[in-house]
Amino acid sequence: MAKDKPPRRPRAETPKGFRDYRGAEVTERAEMLAAIARVYHRYGFDALETSAGGHRVARG
């Protein structure tokens, strides 16, 4: 009788879309996101925070 192989582990990957922002770029990005948030709030939407570290493969 053949032995069962252990389940394969997911391959480690660097999360996509993560980068550093500095100086004026931080300010511009914050202002842009605030403007977008104002529009959403105007139409009755509430803010939603979610984990940035979730990775599809790691969650299984």
C-alpha positions in Angstrom: 0.0 0.0 0.0 1.4 3.4 -1.0 2.1 6.0 1.7 0.0 9.2 1.6 2.1 12.3 0.8 1.8 15.2 3.2 -0.1 18.2 1.9 1.9 20.7 -0.1 2.7 23.9 1.7 2.0 27.2 -0.1 5.0 28.9 -1.6 6.1 32.1 0.3 5.5 35.3 -1.8 6.1 38.9 -1.2 2.8 40.7 -0.9 2.0 42.7 -4.1 1.2 46.4 -4.0 3.2 47.4 -0.9 5.6 50.4 -1.2 6.9 53.3 0.8 5.6 56.8 0.3 7.7 59.9 1.3 7.3 63.7 1.6 5.0 65.5 -0.8 3.8 62.2 -2.1 2.3 61.3 1.3 0.5 64.6 1.5 -0.9 64.3 -2.1 -2.0 60.7 -1.4 -3.7 61.7 1.9 -5.5 64.6 0.2 -6.7 62.4 -2.7 -8.0 59.7 -0.3 -9.7 62.3 1.8 -11.5 63.7 -1.3 -12.6 60.2 -2.2 -13.8 59.6 1.3 -15.8 62.9 1.3 -17.7 61.7 -1.8 -18.5 58.3 -0.3 -19.7 60.0 3.0 -21.9 62.4 1.0 -23.8 59.4 -0.4 -24.1 57.7 3.0 -21.3 55.2 3.0 -19.2 54.6 6.1 -15.5 53.9 6.3 -14.3 50.3 6.3 -10.9 49.2 7.6 -9.5 45.9 6.4 -6.2 43.9 7.1 -3.5 44.8 4.6 -1.6 41.6 5.3 -4.1 39.1 4.1 -2.8 37.0 1.2 -5.1 34.7 -0.7 -2.7 31.7 -0.6 -1.9 32.1 3.1 -5.6 32.1 4.0 -6.0 28.7 2.4 
